[in-house]
Amino acid sequence: MTTLSIKIEDELKINAQKMANELGISLSSLIKMLLKNTIRKGELYIDTKPKYHTGPEDGDLEFDDPKEAIEYFEKLANEDGKMA
């Protein structure tokens, strides 16, 4: 066995630990599973489906005032440092 050290944002670690806890496993086990699955399949699957409104098929966005619209788009921009 060996130890792997990585640097990640605090919030990412907290969210990953929550997910692992919900699955009843440790964060270390979650990462091992991801690595083993990636090697076994020879590919890395990353879900690229948008989380938010992406176009007309999602319905029109409606806001009661400009401030509400600005808050909505600022939230999108701040979530990962870029638009979702």
PDB file of N, CA, C and O in Angstrom:
ATOM      1  N   MET A   1       0.844  -1.189   0.000  1.00  0.00           N
ATOM      2  CA  MET A   1       0.000   0.000   0.000  1.00  0.00           C
ATOM      3  C   MET A   1       0.879   1.238   0.000  1.00  0.00           C
ATOM      4  O   MET A   1       2.015   1.226   0.473  1.00  0.00           O
ATOM      5  N   THR A   2       0.316   2.306  -0.546  1.00  0.00           N
ATOM      6  CA  THR A   2       0.993   3.594  -0.559  1.00  0.00           C
ATOM      7  C   THR A   2      -0.001   4.682  -0.181  1.00  0.00           C
ATOM      8  O   THR A   2      -1.208   4.441  -0.146  1.00  0.00           O
ATOM      9  N   THR A   3       0.490   5.846   0.093  1.00  0.00           N
ATOM     10  CA  THR A   3      -0.363   6.976   0.445  1.00  0.00           C
ATOM     11  C   THR A   3      -0.337   7.980  -0.688  1.00  0.00           C
ATOM     12  O   THR A   3       0.719   8.274  -1.248  1.00  0.00           O
ATOM     13  N   LEU A   4      -1.503   8.505  -1.022  1.00  0.00           N
ATOM     14  CA  LEU A   4      -1.644   9.521  -2.061  1.00  0.00           C
ATOM     15  C   LEU A   4      -2.149  10.794  -1.403  1.00  0.00           C
ATOM     16  O   LEU A   4      -3.187  10.788  -0.740  1.00  0.00           O
ATOM     17  N   SER A   5      -1.423  11.872  -1.584  1.00  0.00           N
ATOM     18  CA  SER A   5      -1.842  13.164  -1.031  1.00  0.00           C
ATOM     19  C   SER A   5      -2.216  14.084  -2.175  1.00  0.00           C
ATOM     20  O   SER A   5      -1.466  14.223  -3.141  1.00  0.00           O
ATOM     21  N   ILE A   6      -3.381  14.715  -2.063  1.00  0.00           N
ATOM     22  CA  ILE A   6      -3.814  15.673  -3.075  1.00  0.00           C
ATOM     23  C   ILE A   6      -4.314  16.928  -2.378  1.00  0.00           C
ATOM     24  O   ILE A   6      -4.785  16.879  -1.242  1.00  0.00           O
ATOM     25  N   LYS A   7      -4.206  18.042  -3.072  1.00  0.00           N
ATOM     26  CA  LYS A   7      -4.727  19.299  -2.533  1.00  0.00           C
ATOM     27  C   LYS A   7      -6.032  19.617  -3.241  1.00  0.00           C
ATOM     28  O   LYS A   7      -6.092  19.675  -4.469  1.00  0.00           O
ATOM     29  N   ILE A   8      -7.077  19.821  -2.449  1.00  0.00           N
ATOM     30  CA  ILE A   8      -8.383  20.189  -2.990  1.00  0.00           C
ATOM     31  C   ILE A   8      -8.977  21.284  -2.113  1.00  0.00           C
ATOM     32  O   ILE A   8      -8.538  21.502  -0.984  1.00  0.00           O
ATOM     33  N   GLU A   9      -9.968  21.959  -2.646  1.00  0.00           N
ATOM     34  CA  GLU A   9     -10.643  23.003  -1.890  1.00  0.00           C
ATOM     35  C   GLU A   9     -11.372  22.388  -0.698  1.00  0.00           C
ATOM     36  O   GLU A   9     -11.848  21.255  -0.765  1.00  0.00           O
ATOM     37  N   ASP A  10     -11.454  23.149   0.390  1.00  0.00           N
ATOM     38  CA  ASP A  10     -12.126  22.668   1.601  1.00  0.00           C
ATOM     39  C   ASP A  10     -13.562  22.245   1.318  1.00  0.00           C
ATOM     40  O   ASP A  10     -14.007  21.192   1.775  1.00  0.00           O
ATOM     41  N   GLU A  11     -14.284  23.071   0.563  1.00  0.00           N
ATOM     42  CA  GLU A  11     -15.690  22.774   0.281  1.00  0.00           C
ATOM     43  C   GLU A  11     -15.839  21.484  -0.521  1.00  0.00           C
ATOM     44  O   GLU A  11     -16.775  20.717  -0.293  1.00  0.00           O
ATOM     45  N   LEU A  12     -14.918  21.239  -1.465  1.00  0.00           N
ATOM     46  CA  LEU A  12     -14.960  20.008  -2.252  1.00  0.00           C
ATOM     47  C   LEU A  12     -14.778  18.800  -1.347  1.00  0.00           C
ATOM     48  O   LEU A  12     -15.481  17.800  -1.497  1.00  0.00           O
ATOM     49  N   LYS A  13     -13.846  18.884  -0.414  1.00  0.00           N
ATOM     50  CA  LYS A  13     -13.617  17.782   0.518  1.00  0.00           C
ATOM     51  C   LYS A  13     -14.847  17.538   1.390  1.00  0.00           C
ATOM     52  O   LYS A  13     -15.256  16.394   1.586  1.00  0.00           O
ATOM     53  N   ILE A  14     -15.423  18.595   1.903  1.00  0.00           N
ATOM     54  CA  ILE A  14     -16.610  18.465   2.755  1.00  0.00           C
ATOM     55  C   ILE A  14     -17.748  17.803   1.990  1.00  0.00           C
ATOM     56  O   ILE A  14     -18.396  16.890   2.504  1.00  0.00           O
ATOM     57  N   ASN A  15     -17.994  18.261   0.760  1.00  0.00           N
ATOM     58  CA  ASN A  15     -19.077  17.685  -0.045  1.00  0.00           C
ATOM     59  C   ASN A  15     -18.797  16.233  -0.410  1.00  0.00           C
ATOM     60  O   ASN A  15     -19.713  15.411  -0.430  1.00  0.00           O
ATOM     61  N   ALA A  16     -17.534  15.911  -0.701  1.00  0.00           N
ATOM     62  CA  ALA A  16     -17.174  14.530  -1.023  1.00  0.00           C
ATOM     63  C   ALA A  16     -17.347  13.632   0.201  1.00  0.00           C
ATOM     64  O   ALA A  16     -17.811  12.498   0.079  1.00  0.00           O
ATOM     65  N   GLN A  17     -16.975  14.134   1.377  1.00  0.00           N
ATOM     66  CA  GLN A  17     -17.158  13.358   2.604  1.00  0.00           C
ATOM     67  C   GLN A  17     -18.638  13.111   2.885  1.00  0.00           C
ATOM     68  O   GLN A  17     -19.018  12.023   3.316  1.00  0.00           O
ATOM     69  N   LYS A  18     -19.465  14.114   2.641  1.00  0.00           N
ATOM     70  CA  LYS A  18     -20.910  13.942   2.833  1.00  0.00           C
ATOM     71  C   LYS A  18     -21.437  12.850   1.915  1.00  0.00           C
ATOM     72  O   LYS A  18     -22.215  11.996   2.337  1.00  0.00           O
ATOM     73  N   MET A  19     -21.007  12.883   0.648  1.00  0.00           N
ATOM     74  CA  MET A  19     -21.462  11.872  -0.301  1.00  0.00           C
ATOM     75  C   MET A  19     -21.004  10.483   0.131  1.00  0.00           C
ATOM     76  O   MET A  19     -21.782   9.530   0.096  1.00  0.00           O
ATOM     77  N   ALA A  20     -19.747  10.370   0.537  1.00  0.00           N
ATOM     78  CA  ALA A  20     -19.228   9.082   0.988  1.00  0.00           C
ATOM     79  C   ALA A  20     -20.012   8.587   2.204  1.00  0.00           C
ATOM     80  O   ALA A  20     -20.363   7.410   2.279  1.00  0.00           O
ATOM     81  N   ASN A  21     -20.282   9.475   3.146  1.00  0.00           N
ATOM     82  CA  ASN A  21     -21.054   9.095   4.333  1.00  0.00           C
ATOM     83  C   ASN A  21     -22.444   8.607   3.965  1.00  0.00           C
ATOM     84  O   ASN A  21     -22.941   7.642   4.546  1.00  0.00           O
ATOM     85  N   GLU A  22     -23.078   9.275   2.998  1.00  0.00           N
ATOM     86  CA  GLU A  22     -24.406   8.845   2.552  1.00  0.00           C
ATOM     87  C   GLU A  22     -24.356   7.450   1.945  1.00  0.00           C
ATOM     88  O   GLU A  22     -25.328   6.698   2.024  1.00  0.00           O
ATOM     89  N   LEU A  23     -23.224   7.105   1.340  1.00  0.00           N
ATOM     90  CA  LEU A  23     -23.048   5.774   0.756  1.00  0.00           C
ATOM     91  C   LEU A  23     -22.572   4.760   1.788  1.00  0.00           C
ATOM     92  O   LEU A  23     -22.504   3.564   1.506  1.00  0.00           O
ATOM     93  N   GLY A  24     -22.240   5.242   2.988  1.00  0.00           N
ATOM     94  CA  GLY A  24     -21.785   4.358   4.057  1.00  0.00           C
ATOM     95  C   GLY A  24     -20.336   3.926   3.902  1.00  0.00           C
ATOM     96  O   GLY A  24     -19.949   2.867   4.399  1.00  0.00           O
ATOM     97  N   ILE A  25     -19.524   4.736   3.216  1.00  0.00           N
ATOM     98  CA  ILE A  25     -18.120   4.410   3.017  1.00  0.00           C
ATOM     99  C   ILE A  25     -17.264   5.622   3.387  1.00  0.00           C
ATOM    100  O   ILE A  25     -17.772   6.727   3.579  1.00  0.00           O
ATOM    101  N   SER A  26     -15.964   5.387   3.481  1.00  0.00           N
ATOM    102  CA  SER A  26     -15.044   6.486   3.777  1.00  0.00           C
ATOM    103  C   SER A  26     -14.709   7.244   2.495  1.00  0.00           C
ATOM    104  O   SER A  26     -14.922   6.748   1.388  1.00  0.00           O
ATOM    105  N   LEU A  27     -14.186   8.439   2.665  1.00  0.00           N
ATOM    106  CA  LEU A  27     -13.750   9.224   1.513  1.00  0.00           C
ATOM    107  C   LEU A  27     -12.624   8.496   0.791  1.00  0.00           C
ATOM    108  O   LEU A  27     -12.561   8.510  -0.439  1.00  0.00           O
ATOM    109  N   SER A  28     -11.748   7.868   1.539  1.00  0.00           N
ATOM    110  CA  SER A  28     -10.656   7.095   0.952  1.00  0.00           C
ATOM    111  C   SER A  28     -11.206   5.969   0.071  1.00  0.00           C
ATOM    112  O   SER A  28     -10.710   5.739  -1.032  1.00  0.00           O
ATOM    113  N   SER A  29     -12.230   5.272   0.564  1.00  0.00           N
ATOM    114  CA  SER A  29     -12.846   4.197  -0.225  1.00  0.00           C
ATOM    115  C   SER A  29     -13.507   4.733  -1.483  1.00  0.00           C
ATOM    116  O   SER A  29     -13.432   4.109  -2.542  1.00  0.00           O
ATOM    117  N   LEU A  30     -14.153   5.884  -1.373  1.00  0.00           N
ATOM    118  CA  LEU A  30     -14.795   6.498  -2.532  1.00  0.00           C
ATOM    119  C   LEU A  30     -13.767   6.804  -3.619  1.00  0.00           C
ATOM    120  O   LEU A  30     -14.002   6.528  -4.795  1.00  0.00           O
ATOM    121  N   ILE A  31     -12.633   7.373  -3.227  1.00  0.00           N
ATOM    122  CA  ILE A  31     -11.582   7.707  -4.192  1.00  0.00           C
ATOM    123  C   ILE A  31     -10.976   6.439  -4.786  1.00  0.00           C
ATOM    124  O   ILE A  31     -10.717   6.381  -5.988  1.00  0.00           O
ATOM    125  N   LYS A  32     -10.746   5.414  -3.947  1.00  0.00           N
ATOM    126  CA  LYS A  32     -10.220   4.140  -4.457  1.00  0.00           C
ATOM    127  C   LYS A  32     -11.169   3.543  -5.489  1.00  0.00           C
ATOM    128  O   LYS A  32     -10.731   3.048  -6.527  1.00  0.00           O
ATOM    129  N   MET A  33     -12.476   3.590  -5.202  1.00  0.00           N
ATOM    130  CA  MET A  33     -13.462   3.044  -6.142  1.00  0.00           C
ATOM    131  C   MET A  33     -13.416   3.792  -7.467  1.00  0.00           C
ATOM    132  O   MET A  33     -13.476   3.174  -8.529  1.00  0.00           O
ATOM    133  N   LEU A  34     -13.311   5.117  -7.414  1.00  0.00           N
ATOM    134  CA  LEU A  34     -13.232   5.921  -8.624  1.00  0.00           C
ATOM    135  C   LEU A  34     -11.995   5.553  -9.438  1.00  0.00           C
ATOM    136  O   LEU A  34     -12.083   5.359 -10.651  1.00  0.00           O
ATOM    137  N   LEU A  35     -10.847   5.456  -8.777  1.00  0.00           N
ATOM    138  CA  LEU A  35      -9.612   5.114  -9.478  1.00  0.00           C
ATOM    139  C   LEU A  35      -9.670   3.707 -10.075  1.00  0.00           C
ATOM    140  O   LEU A  35      -9.299   3.509 -11.232  1.00  0.00           O
ATOM    141  N   LYS A  36     -10.132   2.734  -9.294  1.00  0.00           N
ATOM    142  CA  LYS A  36     -10.217   1.358  -9.791  1.00  0.00           C
ATOM    143  C   LYS A  36     -11.170   1.250 -10.973  1.00  0.00           C
ATOM    144  O   LYS A  36     -10.869   0.570 -11.954  1.00  0.00           O
ATOM    145  N   ASN A  37     -12.313   1.913 -10.885  1.00  0.00           N
ATOM    146  CA  ASN A  37     -13.293   1.880 -11.973  1.00  0.00           C
ATOM    147  C   ASN A  37     -12.717   2.521 -13.238  1.00  0.00           C
ATOM    148  O   ASN A  37     -12.927   2.019 -14.343  1.00  0.00           O
ATOM    149  N   THR A  38     -11.999   3.621 -13.075  1.00  0.00           N
ATOM    150  CA  THR A  38     -11.384   4.305 -14.213  1.00  0.00           C
ATOM    151  C   THR A  38     -10.360   3.397 -14.894  1.00  0.00           C
ATOM    152  O   THR A  38     -10.329   3.309 -16.121  1.00  0.00           O
ATOM    153  N   ILE A  39      -9.532   2.731 -14.113  1.00  0.00           N
ATOM    154  CA  ILE A  39      -8.512   1.839 -14.669  1.00  0.00           C
ATOM    155  C   ILE A  39      -9.159   0.613 -15.308  1.00  0.00           C
ATOM    156  O   ILE A  39      -8.772   0.217 -16.407  1.00  0.00           O
ATOM    157  N   ARG A  40     -10.136   0.011 -14.638  1.00  0.00           N
ATOM    158  CA  ARG A  40     -10.795  -1.189 -15.158  1.00  0.00           C
ATOM    159  C   ARG A  40     -11.460  -0.922 -16.498  1.00  0.00           C
ATOM    160  O   ARG A  40     -11.352  -1.727 -17.423  1.00  0.00           O
ATOM    161  N   LYS A  41     -12.145   0.207 -16.600  1.00  0.00           N
ATOM    162  CA  LYS A  41     -12.864   0.530 -17.830  1.00  0.00           C
ATOM    163  C   LYS A  41     -11.980   1.217 -18.868  1.00  0.00           C
ATOM    164  O   LYS A  41     -12.333   1.271 -20.046  1.00  0.00           O
ATOM    165  N   GLY A  42     -10.849   1.735 -18.443  1.00  0.00           N
ATOM    166  CA  GLY A  42      -9.967   2.444 -19.357  1.00  0.00           C
ATOM    167  C   GLY A  42     -10.534   3.771 -19.813  1.00  0.00           C
ATOM    168  O   GLY A  42     -10.177   4.283 -20.874  1.00  0.00           O
ATOM    169  N   GLU A  43     -11.417   4.322 -19.006  1.00  0.00           N
ATOM    170  CA  GLU A  43     -12.011   5.612 -19.342  1.00  0.00           C
ATOM    171  C   GLU A  43     -12.438   6.321 -18.067  1.00  0.00           C
ATOM    172  O   GLU A  43     -12.650   5.703 -17.024  1.00  0.00           O
ATOM    173  N   LEU A  44     -12.555   7.629 -18.185  1.00  0.00           N
ATOM    174  CA  LEU A  44     -13.021   8.446 -17.068  1.00  0.00           C
ATOM    175  C   LEU A  44     -14.331   9.079 -17.480  1.00  0.00           C
ATOM    176  O   LEU A  44     -14.376   9.852 -18.437  1.00  0.00           O
ATOM    177  N   TYR A  45     -15.393   8.762 -16.772  1.00  0.00           N
ATOM    178  CA  TYR A  45     -16.705   9.318 -17.090  1.00  0.00           C
ATOM    179  C   TYR A  45     -16.933  10.562 -16.249  1.00  0.00           C
ATOM    180  O   TYR A  45     -16.858  10.526 -15.021  1.00  0.00           O
ATOM    181  N   ILE A  46     -17.210  11.656 -16.929  1.00  0.00           N
ATOM    182  CA  ILE A  46     -17.550  12.903 -16.249  1.00  0.00           C
ATOM    183  C   ILE A  46     -18.884  13.368 -16.796  1.00  0.00           C
ATOM    184  O   ILE A  46     -19.024  13.580 -18.000  1.00  0.00           O
ATOM    185  N   ASP A  47     -19.860  13.527 -15.924  1.00  0.00           N
ATOM    186  CA  ASP A  47     -21.189  13.969 -16.331  1.00  0.00           C
ATOM    187  C   ASP A  47     -21.122  15.435 -16.718  1.00  0.00           C
ATOM    188  O   ASP A  47     -20.727  16.284 -15.919  1.00  0.00           O
ATOM    189  N   THR A  48     -21.507  15.720 -17.932  1.00  0.00           N
ATOM    190  CA  THR A  48     -21.443  17.102 -18.409  1.00  0.00           C
ATOM    191  C   THR A  48     -22.821  17.717 -18.584  1.00  0.00           C
ATOM    192  O   THR A  48     -22.960  18.774 -19.200  1.00  0.00           O
ATOM    193  N   LYS A  49     -23.843  17.056 -18.042  1.00  0.00           N
ATOM    194  CA  LYS A  49     -25.186  17.623 -18.134  1.00  0.00           C
ATOM    195  C   LYS A  49     -25.258  18.901 -17.306  1.00  0.00           C
ATOM    196  O   LYS A  49     -24.831  18.916 -16.151  1.00  0.00           O
ATOM    197  N   PRO A  50     -25.786  19.957 -17.878  1.00  0.00           N
ATOM    198  CA  PRO A  50     -25.891  21.203 -17.116  1.00  0.00           C
ATOM    199  C   PRO A  50     -26.871  21.071 -15.955  1.00  0.00           C
ATOM    200  O   PRO A  50     -27.864  20.349 -16.037  1.00  0.00           O
ATOM    201  N   LYS A  51     -26.566  21.787 -14.870  1.00  0.00           N
ATOM    202  CA  LYS A  51     -27.430  21.764 -13.694  1.00  0.00           C
ATOM    203  C   LYS A  51     -28.553  22.780 -13.781  1.00  0.00           C
ATOM    204  O   LYS A  51     -29.544  22.686 -13.058  1.00  0.00           O
ATOM    205  N   TYR A  52     -28.398  23.736 -14.655  1.00  0.00           N
ATOM    206  CA  TYR A  52     -29.333  24.843 -14.681  1.00  0.00           C
ATOM    207  C   TYR A  52     -29.949  25.009 -16.061  1.00  0.00           C
ATOM    208  O   TYR A  52     -29.639  24.270 -16.995  1.00  0.00           O
ATOM    209  N   HIS A  53     -30.798  25.961 -16.162  1.00  0.00           N
ATOM    210  CA  HIS A  53     -31.465  26.328 -17.407  1.00  0.00           C
ATOM    211  C   HIS A  53     -30.429  26.484 -18.517  1.00  0.00           C
ATOM    212  O   HIS A  53     -29.434  27.190 -18.352  1.00  0.00           O
ATOM    213  N   THR A  54     -30.669  25.815 -19.658  1.00  0.00           N
ATOM    214  CA  THR A  54     -29.698  25.886 -20.747  1.00  0.00           C
ATOM    215  C   THR A  54     -30.270  26.437 -22.034  1.00  0.00           C
ATOM    216  O   THR A  54     -29.517  26.730 -22.963  1.00  0.00           O
ATOM    217  N   GLY A  55     -31.557  26.581 -22.113  1.00  0.00           N
ATOM    218  CA  GLY A  55     -32.118  27.105 -23.348  1.00  0.00           C
ATOM    219  C   GLY A  55     -33.626  27.018 -23.373  1.00  0.00           C
ATOM    220  O   GLY A  55     -34.257  26.691 -22.368  1.00  0.00           O
ATOM    221  N   PRO A  56     -34.202  27.314 -24.527  1.00  0.00           N
ATOM    222  CA  PRO A  56     -35.664  27.350 -24.652  1.00  0.00           C
ATOM    223  C   PRO A  56     -36.354  26.045 -24.252  1.00  0.00           C
ATOM    224  O   PRO A  56     -37.482  26.062 -23.759  1.00  0.00           O
ATOM    225  N   GLU A  57     -35.675  24.916 -24.465  1.00  0.00           N
ATOM    226  CA  GLU A  57     -36.302  23.636 -24.115  1.00  0.00           C
ATOM    227  C   GLU A  57     -36.559  23.505 -22.621  1.00  0.00           C
ATOM    228  O   GLU A  57     -37.394  22.701 -22.207  1.00  0.00           O
ATOM    229  N   ASP A  58     -35.863  24.272 -21.818  1.00  0.00           N
ATOM    230  CA  ASP A  58     -36.063  24.249 -20.369  1.00  0.00           C
ATOM    231  C   ASP A  58     -37.147  25.221 -19.919  1.00  0.00           C
ATOM    232  O   ASP A  58     -37.449  25.305 -18.728  1.00  0.00           O
ATOM    233  N   GLY A  59     -37.724  25.944 -20.850  1.00  0.00           N
ATOM    234  CA  GLY A  59     -38.729  26.942 -20.507  1.00  0.00           C
ATOM    235  C   GLY A  59     -38.094  28.305 -20.355  1.00  0.00           C
ATOM    236  O   GLY A  59     -36.889  28.427 -20.134  1.00  0.00           O
ATOM    237  N   ASP A  60     -38.902  29.305 -20.474  1.00  0.00           N
ATOM    238  CA  ASP A  60     -38.405  30.673 -20.368  1.00  0.00           C
ATOM    239  C   ASP A  60     -38.108  31.031 -18.920  1.00  0.00           C
ATOM    240  O   ASP A  60     -38.821  30.621 -18.004  1.00  0.00           O
ATOM    241  N   LEU A  61     -37.062  31.789 -18.733  1.00  0.00           N
ATOM    242  CA  LEU A  61     -36.766  32.343 -17.418  1.00  0.00           C
ATOM    243  C   LEU A  61     -37.561  33.625 -17.261  1.00  0.00           C
ATOM    244  O   LEU A  61     -37.596  34.461 -18.163  1.00  0.00           O
ATOM    245  N   GLU A  62     -38.196  33.773 -16.117  1.00  0.00           N
ATOM    246  CA  GLU A  62     -38.947  34.994 -15.851  1.00  0.00           C
ATOM    247  C   GLU A  62     -38.546  35.533 -14.486  1.00  0.00           C
ATOM    248  O   GLU A  62     -38.452  34.784 -13.513  1.00  0.00           O
ATOM    249  N   PHE A  63     -38.315  36.819 -14.424  1.00  0.00           N
ATOM    250  CA  PHE A  63     -37.940  37.476 -13.179  1.00  0.00           C
ATOM    251  C   PHE A  63     -38.878  38.649 -12.946  1.00  0.00           C
ATOM    252  O   PHE A  63     -39.303  39.317 -13.888  1.00  0.00           O
ATOM    253  N   ASP A  64     -39.198  38.892 -11.678  1.00  0.00           N
ATOM    254  CA  ASP A  64     -40.084  40.000 -11.329  1.00  0.00           C
ATOM    255  C   ASP A  64     -39.390  41.350 -11.441  1.00  0.00           C
ATOM    256  O   ASP A  64     -40.023  42.368 -11.724  1.00  0.00           O
ATOM    257  N   ASP A  65     -38.075  41.343 -11.213  1.00  0.00           N
ATOM    258  CA  ASP A  65     -37.339  42.602 -11.339  1.00  0.00           C
ATOM    259  C   ASP A  65     -35.897  42.307 -11.739  1.00  0.00           C
ATOM    260  O   ASP A  65     -35.446  41.168 -11.616  1.00  0.00           O
ATOM    261  N   PRO A  66     -35.172  43.306 -12.211  1.00  0.00           N
ATOM    262  CA  PRO A  66     -33.792  43.100 -12.660  1.00  0.00           C
ATOM    263  C   PRO A  66     -32.861  42.570 -11.567  1.00  0.00           C
ATOM    264  O   PRO A  66     -31.945  41.800 -11.857  1.00  0.00           O
ATOM    265  N   LYS A  67     -33.087  42.974 -10.312  1.00  0.00           N
ATOM    266  CA  LYS A  67     -32.236  42.503  -9.218  1.00  0.00           C
ATOM    267  C   LYS A  67     -32.322  40.987  -9.077  1.00  0.00           C
ATOM    268  O   LYS A  67     -31.316  40.322  -8.827  1.00  0.00           O
ATOM    269  N   GLU A  68     -33.521  40.446  -9.239  1.00  0.00           N
ATOM    270  CA  GLU A  68     -33.716  39.002  -9.148  1.00  0.00           C
ATOM    271  C   GLU A  68     -32.930  38.296 -10.252  1.00  0.00           C
ATOM    272  O   GLU A  68     -32.307  37.263 -10.005  1.00  0.00           O
ATOM    273  N   ALA A  69     -32.955  38.839 -11.451  1.00  0.00           N
ATOM    274  CA  ALA A  69     -32.211  38.257 -12.573  1.00  0.00           C
ATOM    275  C   ALA A  69     -30.713  38.306 -12.300  1.00  0.00           C
ATOM    276  O   ALA A  69     -30.001  37.331 -12.541  1.00  0.00           O
ATOM    277  N   ILE A  70     -30.239  39.436 -11.798  1.00  0.00           N
ATOM    278  CA  ILE A  70     -28.813  39.578 -11.499  1.00  0.00           C
ATOM    279  C   ILE A  70     -28.386  38.572 -10.439  1.00  0.00           C
ATOM    280  O   ILE A  70     -27.332  37.948 -10.570  1.00  0.00           O
ATOM    281  N   GLU A  71     -29.186  38.404  -9.393  1.00  0.00           N
ATOM    282  CA  GLU A  71     -28.869  37.439  -8.338  1.00  0.00           C
ATOM    283  C   GLU A  71     -28.794  36.022  -8.896  1.00  0.00           C
ATOM    284  O   GLU A  71     -27.904  35.254  -8.528  1.00  0.00           O
ATOM    285  N   TYR A  72     -29.727  35.673  -9.785  1.00  0.00           N
ATOM    286  CA  TYR A  72     -29.745  34.341 -10.391  1.00  0.00           C
ATOM    287  C   TYR A  72     -28.441  34.084 -11.149  1.00  0.00           C
ATOM    288  O   TYR A  72     -27.802  33.049 -10.963  1.00  0.00           O
ATOM    289  N   PHE A  73     -28.055  35.029 -12.000  1.00  0.00           N
ATOM    290  CA  PHE A  73     -26.867  34.826 -12.820  1.00  0.00           C
ATOM    291  C   PHE A  73     -25.580  34.946 -12.018  1.00  0.00           C
ATOM    292  O   PHE A  73     -24.591  34.298 -12.360  1.00  0.00           O
ATOM    293  N   GLU A  74     -25.560  35.750 -10.969  1.00  0.00           N
ATOM    294  CA  GLU A  74     -24.392  35.803 -10.095  1.00  0.00           C
ATOM    295  C   GLU A  74     -24.209  34.478  -9.372  1.00  0.00           C
ATOM    296  O   GLU A  74     -23.082  34.020  -9.183  1.00  0.00           O
ATOM    297  N   LYS A  75     -25.314  33.860  -8.966  1.00  0.00           N
ATOM    298  CA  LYS A  75     -25.237  32.557  -8.315  1.00  0.00           C
ATOM    299  C   LYS A  75     -24.621  31.539  -9.261  1.00  0.00           C
ATOM    300  O   LYS A  75     -23.767  30.752  -8.852  1.00  0.00           O
ATOM    301  N   LEU A  76     -25.038  31.545 -10.510  1.00  0.00           N
ATOM    302  CA  LEU A  76     -24.466  30.626 -11.491  1.00  0.00           C
ATOM    303  C   LEU A  76     -22.976  30.888 -11.670  1.00  0.00           C
ATOM    304  O   LEU A  76     -22.176  29.952 -11.705  1.00  0.00           O
ATOM    305  N   ALA A  77     -22.610  32.135 -11.780  1.00  0.00           N
ATOM    306  CA  ALA A  77     -21.215  32.499 -12.028  1.00  0.00           C
ATOM    307  C   ALA A  77     -20.323  32.157 -10.845  1.00  0.00           C
ATOM    308  O   ALA A  77     -19.163  31.791 -11.037  1.00  0.00           O
ATOM    309  N   ASN A  78     -20.835  32.269  -9.637  1.00  0.00           N
ATOM    310  CA  ASN A  78     -20.021  32.046  -8.447  1.00  0.00           C
ATOM    311  C   ASN A  78     -19.912  30.592  -8.037  1.00  0.00           C
ATOM    312  O   ASN A  78     -19.018  30.240  -7.267  1.00  0.00           O
ATOM    313  N   GLU A  79     -20.795  29.737  -8.529  1.00  0.00           N
ATOM    314  CA  GLU A  79     -20.809  28.360  -8.070  1.00  0.00           C
ATOM    315  C   GLU A  79     -19.478  27.655  -8.292  1.00  0.00           C
ATOM    316  O   GLU A  79     -18.943  27.060  -7.357  1.00  0.00           O
ATOM    317  N   ASP A  80     -18.939  27.704  -9.482  1.00  0.00           N
ATOM    318  CA  ASP A  80     -17.653  27.075  -9.776  1.00  0.00           C
ATOM    319  C   ASP A  80     -16.669  28.063 -10.376  1.00  0.00           C
ATOM    320  O   ASP A  80     -15.670  27.671 -10.979  1.00  0.00           O
ATOM    321  N   GLY A  81     -16.955  29.343 -10.207  1.00  0.00           N
ATOM    322  CA  GLY A  81     -16.079  30.337 -10.772  1.00  0.00           C
ATOM    323  C   GLY A  81     -16.332  30.608 -12.239  1.00  0.00           C
ATOM    324  O   GLY A  81     -15.625  31.393 -12.872  1.00  0.00           O
ATOM    325  N   LYS A  82     -17.353  29.948 -12.777  1.00  0.00           N
ATOM    326  CA  LYS A  82     -17.701  30.178 -14.171  1.00  0.00           C
ATOM    327  C   LYS A  82     -19.166  29.826 -14.362  1.00  0.00           C
ATOM    328  O   LYS A  82     -19.774  29.222 -13.478  1.00  0.00           O
ATOM    329  N   MET A  83     -19.724  30.181 -15.467  1.00  0.00           N
ATOM    330  CA  MET A  83     -21.126  29.867 -15.743  1.00  0.00           C
ATOM    331  C   MET A  83     -21.299  28.362 -15.835  1.00  0.00           C
ATOM    332  O   MET A  83     -20.458  27.673 -16.413  1.00  0.00           O
ATOM    333  N   ALA A  84     -22.385  27.846 -15.270  1.00  0.00           N
ATOM    334  CA  ALA A  84     -22.657  26.411 -15.303  1.00  0.00           C
ATOM    335  C   ALA A  84     -23.172  26.017 -16.665  1.00  0.00           C
ATOM    336  O   ALA A  84     -23.462  24.844 -16.901  1.00  0.00           O
TER     337      ALA A  84
END
